[in-house]
Amino acid sequence: MDWNTLPGFNENYAKIRARQHNTFGGKVVEVLYGALDENNNPVYPKDADTDGHGRWFGIEIDGDYRMFSWKHPASEGGNVEYGTDHGDNALEDMENDIRRKLSICREVEEVTRANKGEGTEALEALKNEWEAMTDWGTPKEQEYTRRYERALAEYNIRHEEMEQNRADKQAIVDKANELSTSQSWKQTAEDFRALQEEWDEIPSAGRENDDALWKQFSAARKAFNQSRKHFFENLDARNAENKEKKEALIAEAKGLLENVTNWKAAGEKINDLMESWKQSGSAGRDNDDALWTEFNGLRRQFFAARKAFFEERDSQRKESVDKKSALIAEAKEIVEGGDFTKEKTDRMKELDKEWRNAGYSGKDDNDRLWNEFTAVKDEFWNGKRSENKKRFQEIIDRKNSTINSMKEQINELEIKKFETENFDRIRGYERRVDELKDIIDNLTKDIEDLTKKLNS
């Protein structure tokens, strides 16, 4: 609040004190006003507040007034207002904040200057502290903010350069680790020299990073040099050992070729032997060519034999497909003829046997042909079952008719028994009834058997 706008302010009786304050780049302003004498007439305020004067306290920056505290005159109630959350400590807190911001600027500059892009943790702590502080909007703060941001930008540039240097040196270390196990002794030694020259051209990635990465690079190069030294110290023994390995692989290839039961598995094994050969190392200049000629000759022999096997197999499968297609065609012809005689039934059974002897038709055709053949057979046997059921039903109907006829005969005989008193005739009727009942029982059993077959 601008003290000039205070209600009832009378410039003639106000005491205005303003002093330049370099800490924040403005003036501290104190206005004493509203003093009254015992007759309630305005007078000049005294430093003591016995005259009931009010006090406006704040700062002025380039004509802009900002209130820190405002104590109203006693005549207006004497209440106090604050322009910030800092109460009576606003000026002190502002000065402390501004001084600390200047100190942070210097610390950031020192981190940048001393570490050249390192010191990220210290910098993060300073950034967090800066962001947590109050922005009072003073010229000095604007000046320090520009200084702070310049220092941060310089740090970030140096930090990015160091990060790139670290990444470049890490790439050299990774390549060195790959080379450390190489047995291409001459070429790898040249590669390590080239990596060393590349390393020397890369600026610092920071002392800690430089030291750590250099240790890794040196360790990889040392590992390679030790391996190379050990290799040449034991070259004759290793050549003899590798010769034995290659002779063992040749023997295994011979054994595999002599007894192949599964060409796919054998092919995988031949490939495994080839991989083992690649890893077996040199047996010496005098032995390597002869051993390779023998081993590779066995491989060529294997692949030629495998090719012949699969060509023969494909020929057999084609023949199997042709045979099965012919069997399917014959089965369809029988079904379409609608003939379910014993002769046709026996022929359908023979087709099954011939199918089993026709061999395997290959993954693409075997199941398809079998499903087609099975469908035709099902159609035949379903038709035959329908024919049998029809025949069984006709037999059942005839036997039921016979049973009904015999039951009528039994009824007539029972009537005749009551119409005569001749004992011999009665015994003759009864014997005939028993004979008829036995026949009916036999016919009933026949019907039950036929019914079971009909419903099966």
C-alpha positions in Angstrom: 0.0 0.0 0.0 1.3 3.5 -0.9 1.5 5.6 2.3 0.3 8.6 0.2 -3.2 7.0 0.0 -3.7 6.6 3.7 -7.2 8.0 4.7 -7.0 11.3 6.6 -3.3 11.6 5.9 -2.2 15.2 6.3 1.2 15.9 4.8 1.7 19.0 6.8 1.9 17.0 10.1 3.6 13.8 8.9 7.1 12.7 9.6 8.5 10.8 6.6 11.8 9.0 6.9 13.3 7.3 3.8 16.8 5.8 3.6 18.6 4.1 0.8 19.1 0.4 1.3 21.7 -1.3 -0.9 20.9 -4.8 0.3 17.7 -4.9 -1.8 18.3 -1.8 -4.1 15.6 0.5 -2.8 14.5 2.6 0.2 13.1 1.8 3.6 10.2 4.1 4.3 8.7 5.0 7.7 5.7 7.4 7.9 4.5 8.7 11.3 1.1 10.5 11.1 -2.2 11.1 12.8 -0.9 12.6 16.0 -3.4 14.6 18.1 -2.9 16.9 21.0 -5.2 16.9 24.1 -7.7 19.0 22.1 -7.7 16.5 19.2 -5.9 18.9 17.0 -3.4 17.5 14.5 0.3 17.9 15.5 3.7 16.6 14.5 4.1 13.1 15.8 6.8 12.4 18.4 9.0 9.2 18.4 7.1 8.1 21.5 3.6 7.0 20.8 2.0 9.0 23.6 0.4 11.3 21.0 -1.5 8.3 19.5 0.2 8.6 16.1 0.0 5.8 13.5 3.0 4.2 11.7 3.2 3.0 8.1 6.4 1.0 7.4 7.5 -0.5 4.1 9.9 -0.1 1.2 9.9 1.9 -2.0 11.5 0.6 -5.2 11.4 2.9 -8.3 8.3 4.7 -7.0 6.5 1.5 -6.0 5.6 1.3 -2.3 5.2 -2.0 -0.6 3.7 -2.2 2.9 5.3 -4.4 5.6 3.2 -3.1 8.5 0.7 -0.5 9.2 -0.3 0.6 12.7 -3.4 2.8 12.5 -3.6 6.0 14.7 -5.3 5.6 18.1 -8.1 7.8 16.7 -8.8 5.0 14.2 -8.6 2.2 16.7 -4.9 1.6 16.7 -5.1 -1.9 15.0 -2.1 -3.3 13.1 -2.1 -4.7 9.5 0.7 -6.6 7.8 1.5 -6.7 4.1 3.4 -10.1 4.2 3.4 -13.3 6.2 6.5 -12.3 8.0 4.9 -9.9 10.4 7.3 -7.4 12.1 10.3 -9.4 10.8 9.6 -8.7 7.1 12.5 -6.4 6.5 15.0 -8.6 8.4 13.7 -11.7 6.6 13.9 -10.0 3.2 17.4 -8.9 3.8 18.5 -12.3 5.0 16.9 -14.0 2.0 18.6 -11.5 -0.4 21.9 -12.0 1.2 21.5 -15.8 1.1 20.6 -15.6 -2.6 23.8 -13.8 -3.2 25.6 -16.4 -1.3 23.9 -19.2 -3.3 25.0 -17.5 -6.5 28.6 -17.5 -5.4 28.3 -21.2 -4.2 26.9 -22.3 -7.6 29.7 -20.4 -9.4 32.2 -22.1 -7.1 30.8 -25.5 -7.8 30.9 -24.8 -11.5 34.4 -23.4 -11.4 35.9 -26.1 -9.0 34.2 -29.2 -10.4 33.7 -28.4 -14.0 30.4 -30.1 -14.3 30.6 -32.4 -11.3 29.1 -31.8 -7.9 25.5 -32.6 -8.9 24.3 -33.4 -5.4 25.6 -30.1 -3.9 24.1 -28.2 -6.8 20.7 -29.9 -6.4 20.7 -28.9 -2.7 21.4 -25.3 -3.6 18.7 -25.3 -6.3 16.1 -26.7 -3.8 17.1 -24.1 -1.3 16.7 -21.3 -3.9 13.3 -22.5 -5.1 12.0 -22.7 -1.5 12.9 -19.0 -0.7 10.5 -16.1 -1.0 10.7 -13.9 -4.1 10.4 -10.3 -2.7 10.6 -8.9 -6.3 13.5 -6.5 -5.6 16.1 -5.3 -8.1 18.8 -7.1 -6.3 16.9 -10.4 -6.5 16.5 -9.8 -10.2 20.2 -9.2 -10.5 21.0 -12.3 -8.5 18.5 -14.4 -10.4 20.3 -13.5 -13.7 23.6 -14.3 -12.1 22.3 -17.6 -10.7 20.8 -18.7 -14.0 24.0 -17.8 -15.8 26.0 -20.0 -13.4 23.5 -22.8 -13.8 23.6 -22.6 -17.6 27.4 -22.7 -17.5 27.3 -25.7 -15.1 24.8 -27.5 -17.4 26.9 -26.9 -20.4 30.0 -28.3 -18.6 27.9 -31.1 -17.1 26.5 -32.2 -20.5 30.0 -32.1 -22.0 31.3 -34.3 -19.2 28.3 -36.7 -19.5 29.1 -37.0 -23.2 32.8 -37.6 -22.4 31.7 -40.2 -19.8 29.5 -41.9 -22.4 32.3 -41.9 -25.0 34.7 -43.4 -22.5 32.2 -45.9 -21.4 31.8 -47.0 -25.0 35.5 -47.5 -25.2 35.4 -49.6 -22.0 32.5 -51.7 -23.3 34.5 -52.4 -26.5 37.6 -53.2 -24.5 35.6 -55.7 -22.4 34.4 -57.4 -25.7 38.0 -57.5 -26.9 39.4 -58.9 -23.6 38.3 -62.4 -24.5 39.4 -62.3 -28.2 42.0 -64.7 -29.4 42.7 -62.8 -32.6 45.9 -61.8 -31.0 47.5 -59.5 -33.6 44.3 -57.7 -34.6 43.1 -57.3 -31.1 46.4 -55.8 -29.9 46.0 -53.2 -32.7 42.4 -52.6 -31.7 43.5 -51.9 -28.1 46.1 -49.4 -29.4 43.5 -47.6 -31.4 41.2 -47.5 -28.3 44.0 -46.0 -26.3 44.5 -43.2 -28.9 40.7 -42.6 -28.9 40.7 -42.4 -25.1 43.5 -39.8 -25.1 41.5 -37.5 -27.4 38.5 -37.4 -25.1 38.4 -34.6 -22.5 37.8 -35.3 -18.9 34.5 -36.9 -17.7 35.2 -35.8 -14.1 38.0 -37.0 -11.9 36.0 -39.8 -10.3 34.5 -41.0 -13.6 37.9 -40.8 -15.3 39.6 -42.9 -12.6 36.8 -45.5 -12.5 36.5 -45.9 -16.2 40.3 -46.0 -16.7 40.6 -48.8 -14.2 38.0 -50.8 -16.2 39.8 -50.1 -19.5 43.1 -51.0 -18.0 41.7 -54.2 -16.5 40.3 -55.3 -19.8 43.5 -54.7 -21.6 45.5 -56.5 -18.9 43.2 -59.5 -19.1 43.8 -59.7 -22.9 47.6 -59.3 -22.5 47.6 -62.1 -19.9 45.5 -64.4 -22.1 47.8 -63.7 -25.1 50.9 -64.4 -23.0 49.4 -67.6 -21.6 48.3 -68.7 -25.1 51.7 -68.5 -26.6 53.4 -70.0 -23.6 51.2 -73.1 -24.0 50.7 -73.2 -27.8 52.2 -76.6 -28.5 50.2 -78.3 -25.7 47.1 -76.6 -26.9 47.6 -77.5 -30.5 47.9 -81.2 -29.5 44.8 -80.9 -27.3 42.8 -79.3 -30.2 44.0 -82.0 -32.6 42.6 -84.6 -30.3 39.3 -82.7 -30.1 39.0 -82.5 -33.8 39.9 -86.2 -34.3 37.2 -87.0 -31.7 34.7 -84.9 -33.7 35.7 -86.7 -36.9 35.2 -90.1 -35.2 31.8 -89.0 -33.9 30.8 -87.8 -37.4 31.8 -91.2 -38.8 29.8 -93.1 -36.2 26.8 -90.9 -36.8 26.9 -91.5 -40.6 27.1 -95.3 -40.2 23.9 -95.6 -38.2 21.3 -93.0 -39.0 17.9 -93.7 -37.5 16.5 -90.2 -37.4 17.7 -87.8 -40.2 16.4 -84.7 -38.5 18.1 -85.5 -35.2 21.2 -86.5 -37.0 21.2 -83.3 -39.0 21.0 -81.3 -35.7 23.9 -83.4 -34.4 26.0 -82.7 -37.5 25.3 -79.0 -37.0 26.3 -79.3 -33.3 29.5 -81.0 -34.3 30.2 -78.1 -36.7 29.7 -75.6 -33.9 32.1 -77.6 -31.7 34.6 -77.7 -34.6 34.4 -73.9 -34.8 35.1 -73.6 -31.1 37.9 -76.3 -31.0 40.7 -73.9 -31.9 43.7 -74.4 -34.1 45.6 -77.8 -34.1 48.6 -76.1 -35.8 49.2 -75.1 -39.3 50.5 -78.6 -40.3 47.3 -80.3 -39.1 44.4 -77.9 -39.6 43.9 -78.3 -43.4 44.0 -82.1 -43.4 41.7 -82.5 -40.4 39.2 -80.0 -42.0 39.3 -81.8 -45.3 38.4 -85.1 -43.6 35.7 -83.6 -41.4 34.1 -81.6 -44.1 34.1 -84.6 -46.4 32.0 -86.5 -43.9 29.6 -83.6 -43.6 29.2 -83.6 -47.4 28.7 -87.3 -47.4 26.0 -87.0 -44.7 24.1 -84.2 -46.5 24.2 -86.2 -49.8 22.8 -89.3 -48.1 20.1 -87.2 -46.3 19.1 -85.7 -49.6 18.8 -89.1 -51.2 16.8 -90.4 -48.2 14.3 -87.5 -48.3 13.9 -87.8 -52.1 13.2 -91.6 -51.7 10.8 -90.8 -48.8 9.0 -88.2 -50.9 8.6 -90.7 -53.7 7.2 -93.3 -51.4 4.8 -90.8 -49.9 3.6 -89.8 -53.3 3.0 -93.5 -54.1 1.2 -93.9 -50.8 -1.0 -90.9 -51.7 -1.9 -92.4 -55.1 -2.7 -95.8 -53.5 -4.9 -94.3 -50.9 -6.7 -92.1 -53.4 -7.5 -95.2 -55.4 -8.8 -97.0 -52.3 -11.0 -94.0 -51.5 -12.4 -93.9 -55.1 -13.2 -97.7 -54.9 -14.9 -97.2 -51.5 -17.0 -94.4 -52.9 -18.0 -96.5 -55.9 -19.2 -99.3 -53.5 -21.2 -96.8 -51.4 -22.8 -95.2 -54.4 -23.8 -98.7 -55.7 -25.9 -99.3 -52.5 -24.9 -103.0 -52.5 -24.4 -104.3 -48.9 -24.0 -108.0 -49.8 -21.4 -110.2 -48.2 -19.1 -109.8 -51.2 -19.1 -106.0 -51.0 -18.8 -106.1 -47.2 -15.7 -108.4 -47.5 -14.3 -106.0 -50.1 -14.7 -103.1 -47.7 -12.7 -105.0 -45.1 -10.0 -105.8 -47.7 -9.8 -102.1 -48.5 -9.0 -101.4 -44.8 -6.1 -104.0 -44.9 -4.8 -102.5 -48.1 -4.9 -99.0 -46.6 -2.7 -100.1 -43.7 -0.2 -101.5 -46.2 -0.2 -98.3 -48.3 2.3 -96.6 -46.0 2.6 -93.0 -44.6 1.5 -90.2 -47.0 3.2 -87.3 -45.3 2.1 -84.7 -42.8 0.2 -82.6 -45.3 -1.8 -85.5 -46.8 -2.0 -88.4 -44.3 -4.7 -87.1 -42.0 -6.6 -85.5 -44.8 -6.8 -88.8 -46.8 -7.6 -90.8 -43.7 -10.5 -88.5 -42.8 -11.8 -88.8 -46.3 -11.5 -92.6 -46.3 -13.1 -92.9 -42.8 -16.0 -90.7 -44.0 -16.7 -93.1 -46.9 -16.4 -96.2 -44.7 -18.8 -94.7 -42.1 -21.2 -94.1 -44.9 -21.0 -97.7 -46.0 -21.3 -99.2 -42.6 -24.1 -96.9 -41.7 -25.9 -98.0 -44.8 -25.2 -101.6 -44.0 -26.5 -101.2 -40.4 -29.7 -99.6 -41.9 -30.1 -102.5 -44.2 -29.6 -105.0 -41.3 -32.1 -103.2 -39.1 -34.6 -103.3 -41.9 -34.1 -107.0 -42.3 -34.2 -107.6 -38.6 -37.4 -105.6 -38.3 -39.0 -107.8 -41.0 -38.0 -111.0 -39.2 -39.4 -109.5 -35.9 -42.6 -108.7 -37.6 -43.0 -112.2 -39.0 -42.2 -113.8 -35.7 -44.8 -111.5 -33.9 -47.3 -112.5 -36.5 -46.6 -116.2 -35.9 -46.9 -115.6 -32.1 -50.3 -113.9 -32.6 -51.5 -116.8 -34.7 -50.4 -119.4 -32.1 -52.1 -117.4 -29.4 -55.3 -117.6 -31.3 -54.8 -121.4 -31.7 -54.3 -121.6 -27.9 -57.5 -119.7 -27.3 -59.4 -122.1 -29.6 -57.9 -125.1 -27.9 -58.9 -123.7 -24.5 -62.5 -123.4 -25.7 -62.5 -126.9 -27.1 -61.3 -128.2 -23.6 -64.6 -126.9 -22.1 -66.8 -128.2 -24.9 -65.8 -131.9 -24.4 -65.8 -134.3 -21.6 -63.5 -136.8 -23.3 -60.5 -137.0 -21.1 -58.1 -138.1 -23.8 -59.1 -135.2 -26.0 -58.6 -132.8 -23.2 -55.1 -134.2 -22.6 -54.4 -133.9 -26.3 -55.5 -130.2 -26.3 -53.3 -129.5 -23.3 -50.3 -131.1 -24.8 -50.8 -129.0 -28.0 -51.2 -125.8 -25.9 -47.9 -126.6 -24.1 -46.2 -127.1 -27.4 -47.5 -123.8 -28.7 -46.4 -122.0 -25.6 -42.9 -123.4 -25.9 -42.8 -122.3 -29.5 -44.0 -118.8 -28.4 -41.3 -118.6 -25.7 -38.6 -119.5 -28.2 -40.0 -116.9 -30.7 -40.1 -114.3 -27.9 -36.5 -114.9 -27.1 -35.6 -114.6 -30.8 -37.4 -111.3 -30.9 -35.6 -110.0 -27.8 -32.2 -110.9 -29.4 -33.1 -109.3 -32.7 -34.4 -106.2 -30.9 -31.1 -105.8 -29.1 -29.3 -106.1 -32.4 -31.7 -103.6 -33.9 -31.1 -101.1 -31.1 -27.3 -101.6 -30.9 
